[in-house]
Amino acid sequence: MRDQMDGWKSKRDDLTIKRNALFKRYSRNPNNLELAVEIKTIDDAVAACTEKITQETLSQYKSKSLADASKS
């Protein structure tokens, strides 16, 4: 499970780097709608990665809590 979360974090980091580079270009030309749409698409993908990371984290906590409860 840890490897999956690391994969999502890596993907999110890569997307964020790409998004920041595009946003730098967009800030010089805010009328470029193609860049705006591409940035929005990347933002959506970053949000999806963040959601997956959150789900993995919650799943780990639940598994740990269940394991701790069974020891009692």
N, C-alpha and C positions, 0 to 999 in steps of 0.2 A: 504494500500500500504506500509505503514511504516513497518508493521509486515513482509511482504514479503522480504523487503530489509534486515531487521534484521535477517531473516532466511538465506538469501544468505550470509550475513556477517559471521554468526555463522558457516555455512557449510564451507566457505572459511577458516576461522580460524582453524577449526578442521582438514581440509585437509593440511593446512600449517604445523601444529604441526606434523602430521603423516609424511609429506614429509621431514621435517627437521630431524626427527628421522631416517628415512631411509637413508637420505643423509649422516648422521654421520656414519652409518654402511658402506655405499658405499665408503666413503672417506678412510676407513681402508682397503677396498678391491675393488679397482677400476676396476678389471677384472670381477666383478660379473654383468653380463649382465642382469640377471633377476631383480636385484635391479634397474639397470639403466632404464629398461623398466617400472617398477612399478613407479619410480620417474617421468618419462615422462608422464605417464598416470595421475598421481596426478597433475602435472603441468598443463596439459590440462584441468582438472576439475577445478583447481583454476582459470585459465583464463576464463572459462565459467562462473563461479560465479562472477568474476569481471565484465564481460560483462553484466550480469543480473543486477548487482548493478548499473552500469553506465546507463543502460536503465531505471531502476526505478527512478534514480536521475533525468535524463533528462525529464522523464514523469512528475515527480513532479514539476519541474521548468516550464514546458510548461503549466500544469494545473494552477499553481499559476499565471503565466503571463496572461493567458486567463481570469482568474477571476479578476485580477487587471485591465485589459483592459476593461472588461465589466462594471466596477464600474465608469469608466471615462465618 
